[in-house]
Amino acid sequence: MDSVTFTSNEFIELKTLVYQICGINLHEGKLELLKSKVAKRMRLTKMNIHEYLSHLKSNEHEVIEFIDTVTTNHSFFFRENESIEYIVDHFNRNPQKAKKQFKIWCAACSTGDEPYTIAVQLENLGLSYTILATDISHSVLEVAARGIYKNDKIKNVPKPILHKFFQKGVGKYKDHVKIKKKIQQQITFKKFNLISDIMKQTDFDFVLCRNVMIYFDNQTSEKVVNKLYKSISPNNFFAIGNAESLMNMRHKFKAVKGMASLYRK
Ligand SMILES: C[S@@+](CC[C@H](N)C(=O)[O-])C[C@H]1O[C@@H](n2cnc3c(N)ncnc32)[C@H](O)[C@@H]1O
């Protein structure tokens, strides 16, 4: 079974559920993708379409498994690194840096490539930091916590950083690297749904929410952006993805001059 047939009402039911739980706006163009993903989940859960739809409605975990297959978890090391480089340099110029522990939140961290990218650059300068890395998806967080990556994910990592903070795999892991423990220890991976969870911490120096709002509609993105605003301490920073924009939203961030996807509280 490679695909299933469902009625337009069933498609609307699925779309509404996904939107309510994770904010992702599935459009008609996703119908074929959706059919093949539903077929895959039906195969794994051994249910027919009606059973699967009612199971989905009563089981948030299944919805998350399901949206895992509808969203992309695509990420890689040193992706869109300009804004990260800017912040690392800004932290490094802080006169209090010897005493300060910089607090960072990667709010849709996927498989961990992004938080590790920040960590290795801060570590390389001897700066002190902690990173909270969150995502809605349990499966990507497991990959992130393991810290083992295929070589094609690390193509953009500068050689000196690669040698310093990654171990080469051997045997069946010969095409992989593992991030060193020292780096892993600075990062806490945790499940957090940007739509429904509440962040109590309000003193982050840098919050990133990159390449996830492209799946949200404007109204949902605006809510998320204003929620994240509260988690950042005064004068500190917020990064979005290069393909994203805060242009049509009401928010209080100020754009950082010359940095298209970086904002300041
Ligand atoms: C394309 S990845 C972005 C990874 C990384 N930030 C980057 O730019 O490379 C998008 C991630 O957003 C996560 N996501 C989708 N909806 C979410 C939500 N409501 N709350 C938290 N994370 C969500 C997905 O699970 C996925 O891992």
PDBQT file of the ligand as one rigid body, heavy atoms in Angstrom, charges set to zero:
ROOT
HETATM    1  C1  LIG A 301      13.385  22.507   8.983  1.00  0.00    +0.000 C 
HETATM    2  S1  LIG A 301      13.606  22.134  10.684  1.00  0.00    +0.000 S 
HETATM    3  C2  LIG A 301      14.588  23.535  11.183  1.00  0.00    +0.000 C 
HETATM    4  C3  LIG A 301      15.838  23.134  11.923  1.00  0.00    +0.000 C 
HETATM    5  C4  LIG A 301      16.805  24.256  12.265  1.00  0.00    +0.000 C 
HETATM    6  N1  LIG A 301      16.181  25.307  13.036  1.00  0.00    +0.000 N 
HETATM    7  C5  LIG A 301      17.411  24.837  11.006  1.00  0.00    +0.000 C 
HETATM    8  O1  LIG A 301      17.118  25.985  10.644  1.00  0.00    +0.000 OA
HETATM    9  O2  LIG A 301      18.208  24.135  10.370  1.00  0.00    +0.000 OA
HETATM   10  C6  LIG A 301      11.988  22.523  11.372  1.00  0.00    +0.000 C 
HETATM   11  C7  LIG A 301      11.744  21.885  12.735  1.00  0.00    +0.000 C 
HETATM   12  O3  LIG A 301      10.599  22.489  13.337  1.00  0.00    +0.000 OA
HETATM   13  C8  LIG A 301       9.954  21.517  14.134  1.00  0.00    +0.000 C 
HETATM   14  N2  LIG A 301       8.576  21.953  14.431  1.00  0.00    +0.000 N 
HETATM   15  C9  LIG A 301       7.500  21.966  13.632  1.00  0.00    +0.000 A 
HETATM   16  N3  LIG A 301       6.419  22.432  14.285  1.00  0.00    +0.000 NA
HETATM   17  C10 LIG A 301       6.836  22.743  15.544  1.00  0.00    +0.000 A 
HETATM   18  C11 LIG A 301       6.183  23.266  16.694  1.00  0.00    +0.000 A 
HETATM   19  N4  LIG A 301       4.889  23.562  16.684  1.00  0.00    +0.000 N 
HETATM   20  N5  LIG A 301       6.926  23.437  17.812  1.00  0.00    +0.000 NA
HETATM   21  C12 LIG A 301       8.241  23.132  17.845  1.00  0.00    +0.000 A 
HETATM   22  N6  LIG A 301       8.917  22.638  16.782  1.00  0.00    +0.000 NA
HETATM   23  C13 LIG A 301       8.219  22.447  15.639  1.00  0.00    +0.000 A 
HETATM   24  C14 LIG A 301      10.034  20.258  13.278  1.00  0.00    +0.000 C 
HETATM   25  O4  LIG A 301       9.873  19.095  14.067  1.00  0.00    +0.000 OA
HETATM   26  C15 LIG A 301      11.435  20.395  12.654  1.00  0.00    +0.000 C 
HETATM   27  O5  LIG A 301      12.396  19.672  13.389  1.00  0.00    +0.000 OA
ENDROOT
TORSDOF 0
